[in-house]
Amino acid sequence: MKRFATLLLAGLCCAVFAQAGYAQAAGDFKPATTNVWGAEYPRVDSQGRVQLRVKAADATKVRINFWSNPKADMEKQADGFWTYTTPPMVPGLHYYNFVVDGAEVSDTGSQSFFGGSKYASAVEVPEPGSTYYSIQDVPHGQVRDVWYNSKVTGSWRHAMVYLPPTYETQTKQRFPVLYLQHGGGEDETGWIRQGRANVILDNLLAEGKCKPMIIVMAYGYAKRAGQPAPAVSGPPTSPDRARAMQEMFSAFEDDLTQALIPFVDKTYRTLPTRENRAMAGLSMGGMQTFQITTKHLDLFSYIGGFSGVGGGMGGGPVDLKTAFGGAMSDAAAFNKKVRLVWVGIGTKEPERMYQGVNNFHKTLDSGGIKHIYYESPGTDHEWQTWRRSLKEFAPRLFR
């Protein structure tokens, strides 16, 4: 009788939980590492599936909207929760939101990250067997928030600075510097919060795979003092948008070279020579990198573009005789001066972007420009592509 009562109670509990929307697809689901404290959802299993849940008792329709994939209707449960389990997703950080009766809302169970020109929910799907961007029991560097005064913009500007673990212990040591830029719609926090650049560098350094370096991450949007902010919205092919982007790029170039680099060299123990200075960036930041470094080869000798190269992003040809102010027109001279050109792309990126970067790689080949070309297998225009790119790029710096 006692056994029967126990089984009956267990059955009732299971029924209640199922009715309440807590029944789960078979799998080893656990709360995502990107959840806020104590949140049980979203949940991720070892196959890369994501379970999501949102309470919207009065809603008539709720959809899940992953920016990269998938987009689907959620199922309403008896208690007013809506649930959905995704198919297996590629590893990495995935932005998403709920669409409740047509209104976009964030997931209160998830942390928010600045992407797409707004704060958005995101869920981390682990990459099986990979630890290069996970916190390990190794020495850790510091990440500092810094402000610098820019006469170019007539304002105080914010940047993030990573200092390697030995910066505080080897007080007479000086370090090379990598200027690492975010993409369009993101900001200077992206490479730390989404990209885990500090963790990647800590792990590479602990394995002896790269040289200790300072990393500076600046806000890539800029306007000149007394000028309105360029209107960079609109269709990608719009002449007005292209002109506004160039105005912004030009202001950022002057801010970086005239304000930020002098500030960094004055504030930190840097090796302030071109041989010890690199620049790289993702998407828009990659375009900025190629445009800035090729105009300032007196400042930089290492160049990296992650899903963005400053030319050919539409898939069209690039003429090395005229591109980048003709900096690459003499391949022998360019190769002698620049120690590394690095170009990366994800194999699942939009066709226009993939073809643009791949064509640029082929143009460099045919033009005799020495470079390294890298493809991240299976990843889209997303942080996993750029994490992998940094992991491959950093060890080649300052050798």
C-alpha positions as CSV (number, residue, x, y, z in Angstrom):
1,M,0.0,0.0,0.0
2,K,2.8,2.3,0.9
3,R,4.6,1.5,-2.4
4,F,1.3,2.2,-4.3
5,A,1.0,5.6,-2.6
6,T,4.5,6.5,-3.5
7,L,4.1,5.6,-7.1
8,L,0.8,7.5,-7.2
9,L,2.4,10.6,-5.8
10,A,5.2,10.4,-8.3
11,G,2.8,10.0,-11.1
12,L,0.8,13.0,-10.0
13,C,4.0,15.1,-9.7
14,C,5.0,14.2,-13.2
15,A,1.6,15.1,-14.6
16,V,1.6,18.5,-12.8
17,F,5.1,19.3,-14.1
18,A,4.1,18.3,-17.7
19,Q,0.9,20.4,-17.5
20,A,3.0,23.3,-16.3
21,G,5.2,23.2,-19.3
22,Y,8.2,21.8,-17.7
23,A,8.2,18.5,-19.7
24,Q,11.4,18.4,-21.7
25,A,12.5,16.7,-24.8
26,A,14.8,13.7,-24.1
27,G,18.3,14.9,-23.6
28,D,20.9,16.1,-21.0
29,F,19.7,19.7,-20.9
30,K,21.3,22.2,-18.6
31,P,20.9,25.9,-18.0
32,A,23.1,27.9,-20.5
33,T,26.2,29.5,-19.2
34,T,24.9,32.8,-20.5
35,N,21.9,32.8,-18.2
36,V,21.4,35.3,-15.4
37,W,21.8,34.0,-11.9
38,G,19.4,31.2,-11.0
39,A,17.6,31.1,-14.4
40,E,16.7,27.6,-15.6
41,Y,16.0,28.6,-19.2
42,P,17.3,28.7,-21.8
43,R,18.7,25.2,-21.6
44,V,21.3,23.5,-23.8
45,D,22.1,19.8,-24.3
46,S,25.2,18.0,-25.6
47,Q,23.7,17.9,-29.1
48,G,23.6,21.7,-29.3
49,R,19.8,21.9,-29.0
50,V,18.3,24.8,-27.1
51,Q,15.1,24.8,-25.0
52,L,13.4,28.2,-24.5
53,R,10.5,29.3,-22.4
54,V,8.7,32.6,-21.9
55,K,5.5,33.4,-20.0
56,A,2.9,35.3,-22.0
57,A,-0.4,34.1,-20.7
58,D,-2.6,36.5,-22.7
59,A,-0.7,36.3,-26.0
60,T,-2.2,34.7,-29.0
61,K,1.0,33.9,-30.9
62,V,4.7,33.7,-29.8
63,R,7.6,33.1,-32.1
64,I,11.3,32.5,-31.3
65,N,13.6,34.6,-33.5
66,F,17.2,33.5,-33.6
67,W,19.0,36.1,-35.7
68,S,21.1,33.4,-37.5
69,N,18.5,30.5,-37.3
70,P,15.9,29.2,-36.5
71,K,12.7,31.1,-36.5
72,A,9.6,29.2,-35.4
73,D,6.2,29.3,-33.6
74,M,6.4,28.4,-29.9
75,E,3.9,26.1,-28.2
76,K,1.6,27.4,-25.5
77,Q,1.4,25.4,-22.2
78,A,-1.5,25.2,-19.8
79,D,0.1,27.6,-17.3
80,G,0.7,30.4,-19.8
81,F,4.3,29.5,-20.7
82,W,5.3,29.2,-24.3
83,T,8.1,26.6,-25.1
84,Y,10.3,25.6,-28.0
85,T,13.2,23.2,-28.5
86,T,15.5,24.0,-31.4
87,P,17.2,21.5,-33.7
88,P,21.0,21.1,-33.1
89,M,22.7,24.5,-33.6
90,V,26.3,25.2,-34.5
91,P,28.5,26.1,-31.5
92,G,28.9,29.7,-30.5
93,L,27.0,32.7,-29.2
94,H,23.5,33.1,-30.8
95,Y,21.5,36.3,-30.5
96,Y,17.7,35.9,-30.3
97,N,14.5,37.5,-29.1
98,F,10.9,36.5,-28.7
99,V,8.1,38.0,-30.9
100,V,5.0,38.2,-28.7
101,D,1.9,39.2,-30.8
102,G,4.2,41.1,-33.1
103,A,6.3,42.8,-30.4
104,E,10.0,42.0,-30.0
105,V,10.9,41.2,-26.4
106,S,14.1,40.1,-24.7
107,D,14.5,36.9,-22.6
108,T,14.7,37.9,-19.0
109,G,16.5,34.6,-18.2
110,S,19.4,35.5,-20.5
111,Q,22.2,38.0,-20.2
112,S,22.1,40.8,-22.7
113,F,24.9,41.7,-25.1
114,F,25.3,44.7,-27.3
115,G,24.8,43.6,-30.9
116,G,22.8,44.8,-33.9
117,S,22.9,48.4,-32.4
118,K,20.9,47.3,-29.3
119,Y,21.1,45.0,-26.3
120,A,19.9,41.6,-27.1
121,S,19.5,38.2,-25.5
122,A,22.0,35.5,-26.4
123,V,22.7,31.9,-25.6
124,E,26.0,30.1,-25.7
125,V,26.1,26.7,-27.4
126,P,29.4,25.0,-26.4
127,E,31.8,23.7,-29.0
128,P,32.4,20.0,-28.0
129,G,36.0,19.4,-26.9
130,S,37.1,23.1,-27.3
131,T,38.6,24.9,-24.3
132,Y,40.5,27.7,-26.0
133,Y,37.8,30.2,-25.2
134,S,36.8,28.7,-21.8
135,I,38.2,29.9,-18.4
136,Q,41.0,27.6,-17.4
137,D,43.3,27.3,-14.3
138,V,46.0,29.5,-15.9
139,P,47.4,33.0,-15.1
140,H,44.9,35.6,-16.1
141,G,45.4,39.1,-17.5
142,Q,43.5,42.2,-16.6
143,V,40.8,44.0,-18.6
144,R,40.6,47.7,-17.9
145,D,38.0,50.3,-18.8
146,V,39.8,53.5,-20.0
147,W,38.8,56.9,-21.1
148,Y,40.9,59.2,-23.3
149,N,40.3,62.8,-24.5
150,S,40.2,63.1,-28.3
151,K,40.7,66.4,-29.9
152,V,39.5,64.8,-33.2
153,T,36.0,64.1,-31.9
154,G,36.0,66.9,-29.2
155,S,34.9,64.3,-26.6
156,W,36.0,61.7,-24.1
157,R,36.2,58.3,-25.7
158,H,36.0,54.9,-24.1
159,A,38.2,51.8,-24.8
160,M,38.9,48.4,-23.3
161,V,42.5,47.4,-22.7
162,Y,43.7,43.8,-22.0
163,L,47.0,43.5,-20.1
164,P,48.7,40.1,-20.2
165,P,49.3,38.3,-16.9
166,T,53.0,39.3,-16.7
167,Y,52.2,43.0,-17.1
168,E,52.0,43.4,-13.3
169,T,54.8,41.0,-12.4
170,Q,57.4,41.9,-14.9
171,T,57.4,45.7,-14.2
172,K,60.3,46.5,-16.5
173,Q,59.0,44.5,-19.5
174,R,57.5,46.4,-22.5
175,F,54.8,44.9,-24.7
176,P,53.7,45.0,-28.3
177,V,50.1,46.1,-29.0
178,L,47.2,44.7,-31.0
179,Y,44.4,47.1,-31.8
180,L,41.3,44.9,-32.2
181,Q,38.1,46.2,-33.6
182,H,34.5,45.2,-33.3
183,G,31.9,45.0,-36.1
184,G,29.0,47.1,-37.2
185,G,26.2,47.5,-34.7
186,E,28.6,46.4,-31.8
187,D,30.9,48.4,-29.5
188,E,34.2,48.1,-27.8
189,T,32.9,45.6,-25.2
190,G,32.1,43.0,-27.9
191,W,35.6,41.4,-28.0
192,I,35.5,40.8,-24.3
193,R,31.9,40.0,-23.5
194,Q,31.0,38.1,-26.7
195,G,34.4,37.2,-28.2
196,R,36.2,36.3,-24.9
197,A,39.4,37.7,-26.4
198,N,41.0,38.0,-22.9
199,V,40.3,34.3,-22.2
200,I,41.6,33.2,-25.6
201,L,44.9,35.1,-25.0
202,D,45.3,33.8,-21.5
203,N,45.0,30.3,-22.7
204,L,47.3,30.8,-25.7
205,L,49.9,32.4,-23.4
206,A,49.7,29.6,-20.9
207,E,50.4,27.1,-23.7
208,G,53.3,29.2,-25.0
209,K,51.6,29.6,-28.3
210,C,51.8,33.4,-28.6
211,K,53.8,36.3,-27.3
212,P,52.5,38.5,-24.4
213,M,50.8,41.5,-25.8
214,I,48.5,44.4,-24.9
215,I,45.1,44.4,-26.7
216,V,43.3,47.7,-27.2
217,M,39.6,47.6,-28.2
218,A,38.2,51.0,-29.2
219,Y,34.8,52.3,-30.1
220,G,34.7,52.2,-33.9
221,Y,32.1,54.9,-34.5
222,A,33.3,58.5,-34.5
223,K,32.4,61.9,-35.7
224,R,34.5,65.0,-35.9
225,A,34.2,67.8,-33.3
226,G,31.3,70.1,-34.2
227,Q,29.9,67.8,-36.9
228,P,26.7,65.8,-36.7
229,A,27.0,62.0,-36.6
230,P,27.0,60.6,-40.2
231,A,23.8,58.8,-41.0
232,V,25.1,55.3,-41.7
233,S,21.7,53.6,-42.0
234,G,20.0,52.7,-45.3
235,P,20.6,50.1,-48.0
236,P,24.2,48.8,-48.3
237,T,24.4,50.0,-51.9
238,S,23.1,53.5,-51.1
239,P,25.5,56.3,-52.2
240,D,24.5,58.4,-49.2
241,R,25.2,55.5,-46.8
242,A,28.6,54.8,-48.5
243,R,29.5,58.5,-48.1
244,A,28.4,58.5,-44.5
245,M,30.5,55.4,-43.7
246,Q,33.6,56.9,-45.3
247,E,33.1,60.1,-43.1
248,M,32.8,57.9,-40.0
249,F,35.8,55.8,-41.1
250,S,37.9,58.9,-41.7
251,A,37.0,60.4,-38.3
252,F,37.8,57.1,-36.6
253,E,41.1,56.8,-38.4
254,D,42.2,60.2,-37.1
255,D,41.0,59.4,-33.6
256,L,42.9,56.2,-33.6
257,T,46.2,57.5,-35.0
258,Q,46.2,61.0,-33.4
259,A,44.5,60.4,-30.0
260,L,44.3,56.7,-29.0
261,I,47.7,55.4,-30.0
262,P,49.5,58.3,-28.3
263,F,47.4,57.8,-25.2
264,V,48.1,54.1,-25.1
265,D,51.9,54.6,-25.6
266,K,52.0,57.2,-22.9
267,T,49.8,55.3,-20.4
268,Y,51.2,51.7,-20.8
269,R,54.5,50.1,-21.1
270,T,54.4,49.5,-24.9
271,L,57.0,48.9,-27.6
272,P,56.0,52.0,-29.6
273,T,57.3,51.0,-33.0
274,R,55.6,49.8,-36.2
275,E,57.2,46.4,-35.8
276,N,55.4,46.0,-32.5
277,R,52.0,47.3,-33.5
278,A,49.2,45.3,-35.1
279,M,45.6,46.0,-36.1
280,A,42.7,43.6,-36.8
281,G,39.0,43.6,-36.8
282,L,35.8,41.7,-37.6
283,S,33.4,42.7,-40.4
284,M,33.3,46.5,-40.3
285,G,36.3,46.5,-38.1
286,G,38.2,44.4,-40.7
287,M,37.3,47.0,-43.3
288,Q,38.5,49.8,-41.1
289,T,41.7,47.8,-40.4
290,F,42.7,47.5,-44.0
291,Q,41.8,51.1,-44.8
292,I,43.8,52.5,-41.8
293,T,46.8,50.3,-41.8
294,T,47.6,50.6,-45.5
295,K,47.5,54.4,-45.1
296,H,49.8,54.2,-42.0
297,L,52.4,51.6,-42.7
298,D,54.7,53.8,-40.6
299,L,52.5,52.7,-37.6
300,F,51.6,49.1,-38.4
301,S,53.3,46.0,-39.7
302,Y,50.6,43.3,-38.9
303,I,47.2,43.4,-40.6
304,G,44.2,41.1,-39.9
305,G,40.7,41.0,-41.4
306,F,38.0,38.6,-39.9
307,S,35.0,38.5,-42.3
308,G,35.9,42.0,-43.5
309,V,38.8,43.3,-45.6
310,G,38.0,46.8,-46.8
311,G,37.5,45.8,-50.4
312,G,35.5,43.4,-52.5
313,M,32.9,42.7,-49.7
314,G,30.2,42.8,-52.4
315,G,32.0,39.9,-54.3
316,G,33.4,42.2,-57.0
317,P,37.0,42.4,-58.1
318,V,39.7,44.5,-56.3
319,D,42.4,46.3,-58.3
320,L,45.5,46.2,-56.2
321,K,47.1,48.9,-58.4
322,T,44.6,51.4,-57.0
323,A,43.0,49.8,-53.9
324,F,44.1,51.2,-50.5
325,G,45.7,54.2,-52.1
326,G,48.0,51.9,-54.1
327,A,49.7,50.6,-51.0
328,M,49.8,47.1,-52.6
329,S,50.7,48.1,-56.1
330,D,54.3,47.1,-55.6
331,A,54.1,43.6,-54.1
332,A,57.8,43.2,-53.4
333,A,58.0,46.5,-51.5
334,F,54.7,45.8,-49.6
335,N,55.8,42.3,-48.7
336,K,59.1,43.6,-47.4
337,K,57.5,46.1,-45.1
338,V,54.4,44.2,-43.9
339,R,55.1,41.2,-41.7
340,L,51.7,39.6,-41.9
341,V,48.5,40.0,-43.8
342,W,45.8,37.6,-42.5
343,V,42.3,37.1,-44.0
344,G,39.6,34.9,-42.5
345,I,36.0,34.0,-43.2
346,G,33.4,31.4,-42.1
347,T,32.3,28.8,-44.6
348,K,28.6,29.4,-43.9
349,E,28.7,33.2,-44.2
350,P,26.3,34.9,-46.6
351,E,27.3,34.3,-50.2
352,R,28.1,38.0,-50.8
353,M,30.5,38.1,-47.8
354,Y,32.1,34.8,-48.5
355,Q,32.7,35.5,-52.1
356,G,34.0,39.0,-51.4
357,V,36.6,37.8,-48.9
358,N,37.5,34.7,-51.0
359,N,37.9,36.8,-54.1
360,F,40.1,39.2,-52.2
361,H,42.3,36.3,-51.1
362,K,42.6,35.2,-54.8
363,T,43.4,38.7,-55.8
364,L,46.2,38.9,-53.2
365,D,47.5,35.6,-54.5
366,S,47.5,36.7,-58.1
367,G,49.0,40.0,-57.2
368,G,51.9,38.4,-55.3
369,I,50.9,39.7,-51.8
370,K,52.0,37.3,-49.2
371,H,49.2,36.5,-46.8
372,I,47.5,33.8,-44.8
373,Y,43.9,32.8,-45.7
374,Y,41.7,30.9,-43.1
375,E,38.3,29.5,-43.3
376,S,36.3,28.6,-40.2
377,P,34.4,25.4,-41.0
378,G,30.6,25.5,-40.6
379,T,30.2,29.0,-39.0
380,D,28.3,32.0,-40.2
381,H,28.9,35.8,-39.7
382,E,29.0,35.2,-36.0
383,W,31.3,35.2,-32.9
384,Q,32.5,31.6,-33.3
385,T,34.1,32.5,-36.6
386,W,35.8,35.5,-35.0
387,R,36.9,33.6,-31.9
388,R,38.5,31.0,-34.1
389,S,40.1,33.7,-36.2
390,L,41.7,35.4,-33.2
391,K,42.9,32.0,-32.0
392,E,44.7,31.5,-35.3
393,F,45.8,35.1,-35.8
394,A,47.3,36.0,-32.4
395,P,50.1,33.3,-32.4
396,R,51.5,34.8,-35.7
397,L,52.0,38.2,-34.2
398,F,55.3,39.8,-33.2
399,R,57.4,36.8,-34.1
